[in-house]
């Protein structure tokens, strides 16, 4: 079994000045739900879920990879157990990003919003107007990020996609207008989402919108980010 210390050394050696993120959503992947996950994903630093995955699956993956977990819930987390887990971190090694902004290990600024557009009486569904209010609730935190860290946000995580980017015309899979506005105004490096299932290799999963790369994380995707310059400068001073 690989220790936490050896994992940390391996990560820092493999991509100095960068951070590798494993993004998952909507469907369980056998390569991840395996004791050999660390062999397939040996240098991952962070696990992010865009929703509609069992918490047991996410907790297993985070434990096997020995990395922090951040998540939002999708629109199919409706069981009593899932609802309880969304309200409490007991027994779960992850952080719920919904309407929250977290400074991960003083490296990355990550925020998120759960759910999809409202199409029936199911859980974690919101009207476009409700989604606007949820995005507005993040603005004070994003402005504070800009003041303290010199940038608003590095990664925005949602279950639903932004309006007219990777979404579909049927109501349940329409994108969120407020997310598109957030990407344009606050320019996160990545907007990670799920909700839109991918069945064809020709499906567009990555789109650059202004300064933001919008990525459909159905199944899984790996991304490698440059650490913010402020963090790299701090590391150089410490040497």
Secondary structure, 3 states (H helix, E strand, C coil): CCCHHHHHHHHHHHCCCEEEEEEEECCCCCCCCCCCHHHHCCCCCEEEECCCCCHHHHHHHHHHHCCEEEECCCCCCCCHHHHHHHHCCCCCCEEECECEEEEECCCEEEEEECCEECCCCCCCEECHHHHHHHHHHHHHHHHHHHHHHCCCCCEEEECCCECCCCCCCCHHHCCEHHHHHHHHHHCCCEEEECCCCCCCCCCCCEEEECCEEEEECCEEEEEEEECCHHHHHHHHHHC
